[in-house]
């Protein structure tokens, strides 16, 4: 199945589409103080926790609909493949993606592996997704009609969807009814709508959503790479909260209910760095 998808995507992406993206070599690093400061604001602990709760809720990684299940994350090895770029740019994207995944302590396969994270650079995101629906409709079998329409019709620079496996978790007081494991992530980057963003920033955005099972309409108000296209200057890499979120997502026990995991994620965001275990 994965091999057929790789061939399908490659066939639909015969022409590299990287020209519209900025290719500057280095962007300045964004750094935050170690105490509870968000977007330059010094917050009380209560305010910081509320901001963290809002951030997690907006991402949609631990929604109420899955209250008895686990959050979705990868349990097997990730194998990224960038298509629609020149070979040199594809190698850069895959290398950056691997580095972000490894920093989060997700398992990453060696270079020669069967792709399960597809980073697809296209000229027209809606048209491309419609082509996939025609050629491989089974990819969207687990999605509702409204979600599919939103994916196709809502014009965004980056769109994505997942294949998620459900396993019985045991359903005790702390164990989930189902354990949700991401098995495949498809990220479609519309290079015309992403024009002006650097390739590295786009890769960071794609890596974050690929690793975390993020809601397709997520738009956090806080400091996040997901604000890359909202008009605010300077957001060009994973923020401190983004990195902390991913690190905790892959550090906490997976066989727990989302309400427990949500608490762990919030705590990770608001804990001062000097108090964070290394």
C-alpha positions, -999 to 999 in steps of 0.1 A, spaced: 0 0 0 27 25 10 48 16 -21 18 22 -43 12 56 -26 48 66 -32 45 58 -69 12 76 -71 25 107 -54 57 106 -76 36 103 -107 15 133 -98 46 154 -89 66 152 -121 78 188 -119 97 202 -89 77 230 -73 102 247 -49 108 279 -67 82 299 -48 97 292 -14 124 313 1 157 295 2 178 317 25 205 297 42 201 307 78 174 323 99 181 339 133 173 316 163 143 325 184 150 323 220 128 327 251 137 334 287 136 304 310 107 317 332 70 317 323 70 342 295 48 338 265 52 361 234 71 386 255 44 386 283 53 378 319 24 357 331 12 345 365 12 307 370 -26 306 366 -24 327 334 3 305 320 -16 273 327 -47 287 310 -27 297 280 -12 262 279 -47 246 282 -58 268 253 -28 258 232 -34 221 237 -72 224 231 -66 244 199 -42 217 186 -69 191 190 -45 164 201 -65 154 232 -102 162 223 -132 152 244 -144 128 217 -114 106 226 -116 112 264 -114 75 270 -86 69 245 -50 79 242 -35 108 223 -23 99 188 14 96 182 39 74 163 48 41 179 68 27 149 96 43 130 91 73 109 104 75 73 100 109 57 100 114 19 99 148 3 84 148 -33 80 177 -57 114 192 -50 148 189 -66 169 161 -52 191 186 -32 162 204 -17 144 171 -9 175 159 9 175 191 30 139 188 39 142 151 49 173 159 70 156 187 88 125 166 94 146 138 108 164 161 132 132 175 146 117 140 151 149 128 168 149 158 191 114 148 202 127 113 208 105 98 181 118 67 164 133 75 130 142 49 104 175 48 86 179 65 52 167 36 31 132 28 44 96 25 33 82 60 34 53 67 58 55 105 61 49 121 27 59 158 23 44 168 -10 52 202 -25 26 211 -51 15 241 -71 -23 238 -63 -32 221 -31 -69 217 -37 -64 203 -72 -38 179 -60 -59 166 -31 -88 161 -55 -66 140 -77 -56 118 -48 -93 114 -39 -99 102 -74 -69 79 -77 -68 66 -41 -101 73 -23 -92 48 4 -68 73 20 -98 93 33 -119 63 44 -116 72 81 -125 109 75 -160 124 77 -175 141 47 -173 176 63 -136 169 72 -129 159 36 -146 190 22 -127 212 46 -95 196 36 -102 202 -1 -121 235 0 -104 255 27 -74 271 10 -44 269 32 -6 268 25 -3 235 43 -29 207 47 -25 172 61 -42 140 71 -33 108 88 -38 71 89 -43 61 126 -44 25 140 -66 18 170 -57 -9 195 -75 -21 226 -60 -5 256 -77 -22 285 -101 5 297 -91 8 334 -92 39 355 -61 52 339 -56 30 308 -74 40 276 -102 21 258 -81 25 226 -45 33 219 -42 56 189 -10 51 168 -2 72 137 9 49 109 10 74 80 10 112 76 5 130 43 14 167 43 6 188 12 24 221 9 9 245 -16 41 264 -27 22 293 -42 3 299 -10 34 294 11 54 319 -10 78 339 11 83 313 38 117 296 39 119 259 31 133 253 66 103 270 82 78 251 61 96 218 70 94 227 108 56 233 104 52 200 85 73 181 110 52 194 139 19 184 125 32 151 112 45 141 147 16 153 167 -18 143 152 -29 180 150 -64 191 140 -64 203 104 -79 237 114 -56 243 143 -45 280 147 -29 285 181 -29 321 193 3 315 213 39 313 202 40 284 177 53 274 143 17 270 133 15 308 133 39 308 103 12 321 79 -8 344 101 10 375 92 31 379 124 68 384 116 96 363 131 79 329 135 102 307 114 111 277 136 96 256 163 89 277 193 99 267 229 63 255 235 63 235 202 95 217 213 84 211 248 51 198 236 67 173 212 92 162 238 65 155 264 43 138 238 69 112 232 81 110 268 49 104 286 32 70 288 11 63 257 -13 38 274 -31 65 294 -64 83 289 -62 117 272 -73 136 303 -41 124 321 -20 130 290 -35 165 286 -24 173 321 11 161 314 14 182 283 1 214 300 26 209 329 55 205 304 46 238 288 45 258 320 74 242 340 104 266 340 133 251 321 156 249 352 130 226 367 127 203 337 145 169 340 173 165 315 
